[in-house]
Amino acid sequence: MDRRKFLTYVGCGCCGFALNSCTTAPITERRQLKIVSEAKLNAQAAAIYEKVKEKEKMSDDLKSLNEIKEIGKKMEYSIGEYFYRSKLNDPTVNFDWEYILIDNKKVRNAWCMPGGKIAIYSGMLDVTKNKNGLAAVMGHEIAHAVAKHSVERASRGALLNTGTQIVDILSGGKLSQVNRTTGMNTVGLLSQLGIMFPFNRKQESEADYLGLIFSSLSGYDIRETIKIWERMKEFNKGKTPSEFMSTHPSPDNRIKKIKDWTNSITLDFPPIKDI
């Protein structure tokens, strides 16, 4: 089947879902597709989070954990206040925030699940160095949850699965035949290279932007963000995948965008203060 027919079949079969399920991301107003229940995804994330807590070794570094919680509380408040004062729907209204510090010095990572379930690996503390750096990382991860990126990704995955089934039916089972013959998920590979990877890079860039905003609203110095990515480059010793094959923007492109955004965000999104 040629590419034009493939796209036509998918487009015809799925546009009904897409047209009725488009929303926009908070602040950036980027159009999003959401056909998966956010409440269901939050519940699944919470269950997985509990399993992570059982499986992973929790750090006994109470000073760092309390620092993480302190930054988190400030962000919870500033994000909620920003949307309230802007008379906008608060995307965190149904969040059940929670913070853990995982004892693993070999892992330089952090993440925030749908619904506000956050984890920091102790190895990331070697990169963040200070409160401003830690706030930058947490702001980025929290931004993924605030912007409902997991809901968006799950929705695109559901839509793609539906489209694949339609293509297979309309092509007389040719797609299944190709997959059986080659032993690979052809559509899965195409979606990663042609759809999912660029889409994920867009989400990562959006999380960088929103994360800077949330850090600034919470009173942290967002100039530290650039230093974090410079330190991350040093830790990785230049061994990063090409931007085309990665779900993350290249460090150099990321640093350039952050530099471009920093001054305007500092002016447009000053720290939230109690009235």
N, C-alpha and C positions, 0 to 999 in steps of 0.2 A: 504494500500500500504506500502511495507516495505521501509526502509530508502535507501537501495541501488537503488531501482527503482526510488524513488523520486529524488535522486541526479543525476542519469543517465539521466532522462527526462530533468531536469533543465540544466544539462551540455550540452546535445546535442542541446537543443533549444537556448541556450544563448552564446555558445562559439564563434559563428560568430560575434556577437556584441563585445565581449570582446577582441578578437584577433585584431580587427581593431580599437580599441579605447583605447589602453594602452599607457599611457605616464608616466613620472616620476615626483616626487615631487622635487622642487628646493632644491639644496644643498645636501639633504639626498639621492636623487636619488631612493627613494622607488617607486616601480611600482604602478601606479594608473589607475583606470578605469574612463574614462570621455566620456559619450555619451549624456550628457545634455548640452545645449548651455550656456556658461558662460555669454555671453552678456544678454541673457534672464533672467538668474538668478540674475545678477547685477541690472537689471531694476526692477525686482520684489522686490529685497531687498531695493532699493531706495524708492519705493512706501510704503513699510511697515515702513521704517525708518521715513517717513513723518507722518505716522499715529501714531507712537510711540511719536513723538514730540508733536502732538496734544493732545494725551491722557494723557501722563505723565506730572508731574509738573517739569519744568526745574529749576535747582538750581540758586539762585542769588549770589552764592559764586564765584564771578568773579576771585578772586585770584587763586582758585583751577582750575577753568575752563581754565584760561590762562596758568596755569602750564601744564595741560593736552594737550593743543594745542601746547605748546612749545616742549614738549616731542614728540608729534606726528609729528611735522615738522622735528625734528631732525631725527626721524626714517624714514620718507618719503625720506629724502635726503640720508641718509646712506644706506638704502636698494637699492635705485635706483643707487647710485654710486658704490655699491659693485658689482651689476650685470653688470654695464657698464664696470667697470675696469676689471672684470673677463671675459669680452666678452661673456656674457651669456644673453639670453632673459630675460628681466625684467618682472616678473609676475605682477607688479603693474602698468604697463604702461597705462592701461585703468581705473585705479582707480580714483574715484572722492571722495577724502578724506573729512571727516567731523567728528566733535567731539561734543558730548553733555555731560552734567553732569546732571543726573536725581536726583531730591531731594527726596531721600528715604533712611533714615538712617537704616531701618530694613533690607534692601537688601544689602548683601555683594557680589556684582557681577559686571561683566563687560563683554562686548561682542563686536565683530567686524563682521559686516555683509559682505557678498561678495561685493567687490568693494570699501572697505575701509570706511564703515559707522560705527563709533565707539560710544559706549555709556558706561559711567562709572556711577554707582550708588553711591551716597554720602556715603552709608554705607561701601563701599570698602575703603574709605580713612582712616577709623579707622584701617584697616589692613595694608595698604601700608605705612603709617606714614611719608614717605619722597619721594623725587624725584626718588631715585634709586628703591625704592619699587614700586612706581607708574609705572616707566619705565618697571619693570619686568612684571607686570600684563598686561600692554599695549602691550609689546613685545609678550607675549604669545597669546593674542587675535588677534593681527595683524598677527601672524604666521599662524593662522587658515585660514585667508583670502589669504595670500601670497601662502600658500600650496594648495589652492583651495579645502579645505576640504568639503565645502558645495556643490561644484560641484561634488565631488567624492561621497558624501553621496546621493545626488539626483540621480546620475547615477546608483548607486547600487540599490536604491529603484526602479527606472524605470526598471532595468534589472530583479529584483526580481518579479515585477508585471508581466512582460512579461513571465518569467519562470513559474509563478503560473498559468497563463492562459493556457500555453502549457501542464503543468501537468494535469490540469483539463480536457482538451480535450482528452489527451492520456489515461487518467484513466477512461474515460466514465462518467465524472462528479462526481467521487467519492469524490474529495476534497470539492466541493461545498456542497455535501450531508453531509459530516462530519461537515462542518461549520454551516449548517442549523440545524443539529441535536443537536450539542453541544452549539450553540449560541455564538461561539467565532471564531476569525480568527486564525485558527490553524497555518497557515504559518506565520502569523504575530508574533505569540508567538515564533515559532521556530526560526524565523529570528532574533528576539531580543536576545534570549538566545544563539543561536549557531553562528550567523553571525554578527549582528549589534553591540552588546555590545563589543566583543573583538576588532572588527574593530575600534570602537570609542575610545577605550583605546589606541590603536596604534596611532590614530590621536592626542590624547591628549599628549602622550609622545613625538611625533614628534613636536608638538607645544611648549612643554617645551624646547626642544633642540633648535629649530629655534628661539624661543623667547629670549633665552640666547644670541644667536648669534647677533640678531638685537639690543639688549640692549648694548652688548659689542661694536658693530660697531658704536653705537650712543654715546659712551663715558660714559656710566653709569656703576656703580659698580655692577656686577652681583652676588657678594657674598650676597647681600641683599635678593636674591630670596629665599634662604634657610630659612631666618628669617621670610619671609612672610608666608611660609607654616607651620612653627612652630607656628606663631601667629594664623593662620587659624585653626589649630588643637585645640588651646586653646579656640577660639571662639565657635567651634563646640562641645567642651567638650567631645571629643571622640565619638560622635554620628555620625558615618559615615557608609554608607552601605558597605557590604563586597565587595571586589574588583571584584569578579566574577559577581555580580549583578549590578555593577556600570559602567557608561560610562567613569569614571575617574579612573586613577591609585590610589591606596591607598596613603595617605599622606606619610607614611613611605617609600614606594617604590619610590615615587616621589622625596622625599628629598635625598634618597640614589643615585639615578641617577643624580640628579642635582649636588651633591657633586663630583661624578665621572667625570662629564663633565666640571666643572668650570675651572680648570687649563688649560686644552687643548684649550678650547674656548677662554680664555683670551689671550693665545699665538697665536692661529691661526687666530683669528678674532679681531685684535686690532682696536681702534677707527678710523673711516674714517676721514681723514684730507684733507683740500683743498690743491690742488697742486699749 
